[in-house]
Amino acid sequence: MPRATNAPASRKRRKRIIKKAKGFRGARSKLYRYAKDAIYKSQTWAYRDRKKRKGAFRRLWIQRISAAARNNEITYSRFMEGLKASGIELDRKVLSDIAINDAAAFTALATKAKDALEEKAKDQKKAA
């Protein structure tokens, strides 16, 4: 009895890997054995880095907010504390966008944060 290899499925599987490896250099894009290893490794990194990208963007937004806050004579942590005390609930992505595109609005937010911090300090002195 002849040996059955299921050639159509094997060819399809190999073609799929080679297609994913398009753009890789050298044997990694031409030869199945090396393309397979390269694809497995690249997919592992892609999965990991999709998670890491979220943290990288958050760090970028915090840096932008911090720079804009310092231009308004307040630190990042005090600015965020003041926003929370004043009841302003904006996420860091939106605050970063405001800091870049609308300096006047960010200055108004910083002023509200400072005022809320002063009120908070007065309330704590009264309680003590």
Contacts in CASP RR format, 6 or more apart in sequence:
PFRMAT RR
TARGET T0000
AUTHOR 0000-0000-0000
METHOD contacts of the structure
MODEL  1
MPRATNAPASRKRRKRIIKKAKGFRGARSKLYRYAKDAIYKSQTWAYRDR
KKRKGAFRRLWIQRISAAARNNEITYSRFMEGLKASGIELDRKVLSDIAI
NDAAAFTALATKAKDALEEKAKDQKKAA
14 32 0 8 1.000
17 32 0 8 1.000
17 35 0 8 1.000
17 36 0 8 1.000
17 39 0 8 1.000
18 29 0 8 1.000
18 30 0 8 1.000
18 32 0 8 1.000
18 35 0 8 1.000
20 35 0 8 1.000
20 39 0 8 1.000
21 28 0 8 1.000
21 29 0 8 1.000
21 35 0 8 1.000
21 38 0 8 1.000
21 39 0 8 1.000
22 29 0 8 1.000
23 29 0 8 1.000
24 35 0 8 1.000
24 38 0 8 1.000
27 34 0 8 1.000
27 35 0 8 1.000
28 34 0 8 1.000
28 35 0 8 1.000
28 37 0 8 1.000
28 38 0 8 1.000
29 35 0 8 1.000
57 93 0 8 1.000
58 92 0 8 1.000
60 96 0 8 1.000
61 92 0 8 1.000
61 93 0 8 1.000
61 95 0 8 1.000
61 96 0 8 1.000
62 76 0 8 1.000
62 92 0 8 1.000
64 96 0 8 1.000
64 99 0 8 1.000
64 100 0 8 1.000
65 76 0 8 1.000
65 79 0 8 1.000
65 80 0 8 1.000
65 92 0 8 1.000
65 95 0 8 1.000
65 96 0 8 1.000
65 99 0 8 1.000
66 75 0 8 1.000
66 76 0 8 1.000
67 99 0 8 1.000
68 99 0 8 1.000
68 100 0 8 1.000
68 103 0 8 1.000
68 106 0 8 1.000
68 110 0 8 1.000
69 75 0 8 1.000
69 76 0 8 1.000
69 78 0 8 1.000
69 79 0 8 1.000
69 110 0 8 1.000
70 76 0 8 1.000
72 79 0 8 1.000
72 106 0 8 1.000
72 107 0 8 1.000
72 110 0 8 1.000
72 111 0 8 1.000
74 110 0 8 1.000
74 113 0 8 1.000
74 114 0 8 1.000
78 113 0 8 1.000
78 117 0 8 1.000
79 110 0 8 1.000
79 113 0 8 1.000
80 113 0 8 1.000
81 113 0 8 1.000
81 117 0 8 1.000
82 112 0 8 1.000
82 113 0 8 1.000
82 114 0 8 1.000
82 116 0 8 1.000
82 117 0 8 1.000
82 120 0 8 1.000
83 89 0 8 1.000
83 90 0 8 1.000
83 109 0 8 1.000
83 112 0 8 1.000
83 113 0 8 1.000
83 116 0 8 1.000
85 113 0 8 1.000
85 116 0 8 1.000
85 117 0 8 1.000
85 119 0 8 1.000
85 120 0 8 1.000
86 112 0 8 1.000
86 113 0 8 1.000
86 115 0 8 1.000
86 116 0 8 1.000
87 116 0 8 1.000
88 109 0 8 1.000
88 112 0 8 1.000
88 113 0 8 1.000
90 98 0 8 1.000
90 109 0 8 1.000
95 106 0 8 1.000
95 109 0 8 1.000
98 105 0 8 1.000
98 106 0 8 1.000
98 109 0 8 1.000
99 106 0 8 1.000
END
